[in-house]
């Protein structure tokens, strides 16, 4: 199972007025993690949860599950 970031992820981040580093700080991850997410690389469930919490968005809004 892979968690894939939806294409709207970056748009949502920008609409909320967050830079890559600001979101990374809120998620308590390295900025490279957020950058890789926005480039479509699969993420771990814990990282996905942090992103949902930081952006105040539902999982389904930000991620897709691929088998």
N, C-alpha and C positions, 0 to 999 in steps of 0.2 A: 504494500500500500504506500502510495506517495501523496503528500500534501503539496499541491501546486497553488501558487499565489495567482489570484485572478488579476486580469489586466487592469481592473479598476483600482487596485491597491495604491498605486502611485498617485492617481487622481484624488483618491480619498485623503491621502496624506497631505497633499498640497492644499486641498480645499480646507483642511483643518488647520492650515498655517504652520505645519511642522516641516522642518528640514530633516534630512537623513539623520544628522547627528542628534537632533532633538528627539526624534522618535526612538533612535537607538538608546538614548539615555533613559527614556521612559520605560523601554522594554528591558533595560539592564543587560544589553548585549553590545557587541562591537558594531560600529557603523558598517563594517564590511558585511555583516550578517544581513542588515536591512538592504544594502546595495545588491547583494546576491538574490535576495527575495524579489526585489523589483525587476531583476533580470530573468526571473522565472525559474530559478533553481528550487528544487524540492526543499521543504523545511521539516524540522522535527515537530512533533505535536506540542511540546512545551514552548517552542518558539512561536508557533501559531497562536497558542493561548495568550502569550504575552502581547502579541500584536493586536489581537482582538480587544484585550483589556486596555491597552494604551490608546487605541483608536476609537474605543467605545462602539464597536461594530460587531455584528453577528458573524459567527464562523462562516456561514454560507455566503456572506457578502464578500469576504476576503479570500476564501480558499475553496478549492475543488479537490475531491479525493479521486485519485486514479489507482486502479488495481494493477 
